[in-house]
Amino acid sequence: MDLTQLRAFVAVAREANLTRAAERLHVTQPAVSLQIKSLQESLQLTLFTRSASGMRLSNDGARLLPLAEKVIASMGEFRQTAQALHSTVSGELAIGTILDPEFTRLGVLLKRLVETYPQLSTKLQQGMSGSVLQQVRAGSLDVGFYLGQPPDDGKTPCHSLVLTAFTYRVVAPNGWKNRVAGQGWASLAKLPWLWTPAESAHHRLLSKIFAEHGVIPNKVALVDQEPSMLDLVKSGVGLSLIRDSIAIREAHAHGLVIADAVSVTTELSFICQEKRQNEAMIAASFALLKTIWA
């Protein structure tokens, strides 16, 4: 076996679909099929079974998947450490952070930075997505996490790396199912909304959507923290955008209602000033994040 086969195995396991796995790996679907076939033959095991919904891991495949992921991660760390031996990356890297550290994988990034570049220290600044962009452009932050793509608005241009796409859902208080079921944006705008400051990604996303529908939302409270939004939704105050995974969790745990006819997709990105992307500290952080999110 080789790393190409292991990467194909992991990609198919994650996507449960050969075509999507091929897109993820930037190869053809027959190439992925051949890699999976070769790996199964070398191991003399069946790693997947086909079903109507796609490729499902067999019991043997499920046991081997965590080990394959560890091998790929270890190889990435090996390369990074080898590269670091040729590097003199040092100094203090100012990072703008948003949302919760688990979602952005901030802890993993900091651990890798410390291990790979022991002469590099970090300074964290928590804020909203828009404020991180402003500070990166101003130079008070070297890099930062951002929701969406930095706008091409004539201001300091930014270089960005898309880490992952995710979905926001509109979440309503318990008992509001009849008020939100099947309703589009125009109808939902009439209901009470928890609004956010201009620097927030919620504000940016919702303002664009409601403007496209020619409606003005009914804003009943201004909130700048996701946990506070969730608490107010639970208290019955109004609607809010909540990340898909959190929305589903809270729907099961507390009976919150997810509007079933609307959703918003955006990306988690990592940004820096375009003219600074090749600076040693900044380039190192981007390279590590590519590996972490691979």
N, C-alpha and C positions, 0 to 999 in steps of 0.2 A: 504494500500500500504506500501511498505518498500523500503529501499535504493537499494536493489537488483533489484527490478522492475524498479525503476527510472534509474539506470545505464543501464539496458537493453534498456529502451526507448531511452535514449540519444545515446547509441551506434548504435542502428538501424537507428535512425534519421540521424546520421552523416555518416554512411556507406551506407545507402539506400539498405542494403542487409543483410539477416539474417545470412548467413554463415560467412561473413566478420565481422559482429558484434560479433558472437560467438568466432571467433579467437581473436578479440580484448579483449574480456572479459575472455578468456581462459576457456570457458565452451563449452558444446555441442550446436548444432543448435536447437535441440528439447527443451533444457532448456530455451533458449532465447525465442522461440515461446511461451512456457508455461508462462513465465514471462510477456510477452506482453499481452497475452490473459487474464491473471489474473488481470493485471493493468486496461485493458479496461473494464473488468467486474466490478471491484470495483468502477471505475469512471462512468460507464454506458455511455461511449463515445467510438467512433471509432477514434483511433489515427493514423492509417495507412490505405492506400489502396494499393492493389497489382497492379503492372503494368508489362509490358514486361521487363522493365529495372530494376525492383526490388520493394522495399517498398517505397512508397511516403507518406509523412506526409499529413494527412487530415488538414482541416482548424482548427479544434479543437486541433489537435496535434501540429500544428505550433504555436498556441497561448500558449500552455503549455510548449513547449520545453525550452524557456528561464528560466521559473520558475523552471523546473526540474534541469537545469544546476546550478542555484543559490543554490538550496537545497543541491546538491552534493558538490558544492564548500564550502558552509557554514559548512557542516559536516566535511569536510577536515580541515577547519580552526579551528573548535572546537577541533578536535583531536590534532592539532598542538599546540594550545594554552594550552591545558591540559598537553601535554608532556613538554611544555616549563616551566611549573610550577615546574617540577622536575629537570629542567636543570640549569646549571650555565654556559652556553655557553657565552664566552666573548672573547674580543681581536679584532684584525684587520684581516679581510679576504681579501687577494689580489686575484682579479678575472681578468682573461684575457678575453677580449671581442673581438668579430669579427662581421662583417656584420653590419646590422642596429639593434638597440635595440628592435624595434617592432618585428622583425622576431625571435630573440632569446628569447623574453619575459623577457628581462633584467629588465625592470622597475617593472614588477610584482614580480620578484625574490627579488629585493632590498626592495620593499615595505613589502613583507612577512618577510624578514629577520629582518627588523627594528621593525615590529610589534610583531614578535614572540620572538626575542632575542634582547631586548633593550640594552643589554650590549655589543652587537656585532657591530663593525663598518666595513665599506668596503672601499677598494681602488681598482679603476678600471684602467686597462691598455689595451688600444685598440691596436690591431695589426692584422697581418695576421695569418691564422690558424697554419702554421708551426712554426712561432715565438712563439705563445702561447704554443705549445707543448714543444719547447726548454726551455722556461722559467719555465714551470711546472716541467719538469725533473730536471732543475737546482735548483729548490726550491725558485726562486725569485717570483713565483706566486704559490698560494696555490691550486687554481682550475682554470679552463678556458673552454671556448667553443672551439670545434674543429670540422672540417669537415671530416667525415669518421671515421675510427677506427685507433687508434694509432698503428703504425707499430711494429711488433715484430722483431726488428733489433739488439737485443743484448744490447741496451742502457737501461737506467732506465725504468723499466716496469711501465705502467700506468693502472689505473682502469678507466673504461669509462661507461657512461650511455647514451644509444641512446635515444634522445628526439623525433626525427621525421626523416622520410625519405623524400627527395624531389628531384626534377629533374632540371637539367640544360639543357637549349636549346641553340643551336648555332644561334646567331642573326646576321643578315647582314643589311647593309644600305638600305634605301628606293631605289627601282629600281633594286635590285639585285636578284629578284625572279628567273629569267631565269638562273642565275649563280649557285644558290644553290638548286633549286627544284629537288628532287629525287636523290641528290648527296650523296654518302657515304663519309666516313672519308678520304679515299685516294684521292678522287677528291677535297674535300674541303681543303685539305692540300696545294694545289697549289695556293689557293686564299690568299690575304693578311690577316694576323692574328695579333690581338693585344695580345701580350704575357705578362706574369706576372713573378715576381721574384720567385725563387725556394721555398720560404716560403709559397707561395700562393697555395691554394687548386686547383685553375685553372691549375697551372703549373703541379701539381702532377697528376691530372686526365688526362689532355690532353697529357702529356708526355708519360704516360702509353698507352693510346689509339693509338697514332701515332706510337709508337714503335711496338705495336702488328701488325699494318698494314704495317710496314716496310717503312714508309715515314717520311720525315722531313718537318714540316710546314714552310710556307713562313712568317717569323716574320718581321713585319714592324715597330712596336713600342712596348716599354716596359712600362707597366702601373701597378700601385700597388693599385689602388682604384676603386671599382665597379662603382661609379658615373662617374669617368673619362673615364672608358671603354665605358659606355653608351653614353657619350658625343661624343667620337671619332667615335663610330658606327653611330650615328646620322649625324656626319660630313662627312661620306662616306669613312673613312680611312680603315676599314676592319672588320673582323669577331671577335666575342667574345662569351664566355660562359656567359649566363645571367640566373638567376633563373627563373623558369617557370612562376611564377605569374607576375614578372616584365616584362618578355619577351612578354607575352600576352597583358599586359597593354600598353606597348610601341608600339606594333604592331598596336593596335587600335588607339592610340593617335597620333603617328608620322609616321605610315606607315612602320616601320621597318619590315624586312622579317625574318621569322623563318624557318630555314632549316627543312624540313618535314621528312627527312629520318634518322635523327640521334638524339640522346639525351644521357644524362649522369645522372645516379641516384647515389646519395650519401646520407649520413646521417649527421644530426647535433647532435653532442655528447657533453657531459660534462665530463671533465677528471680531474684526480688528480694522484699523485704518488700512486702506488699500496700499498706501505707500510704505507701511511698516510690516507687511506680511512676511518679508524675508529676514527680518531681524531675528537673531538667534533664539531669544527667549520665546518670542511669539511663534516662530516656525516650529519650535519644539512642542509647544502646547497643542498646536493644530495637529501635528503628526501623532501625538499620543492619543488625542481624541478620535482620530480616524481609526486607530487600532481598537480603542475601547468600544466604539460603536460599530465596528465591522460586523 
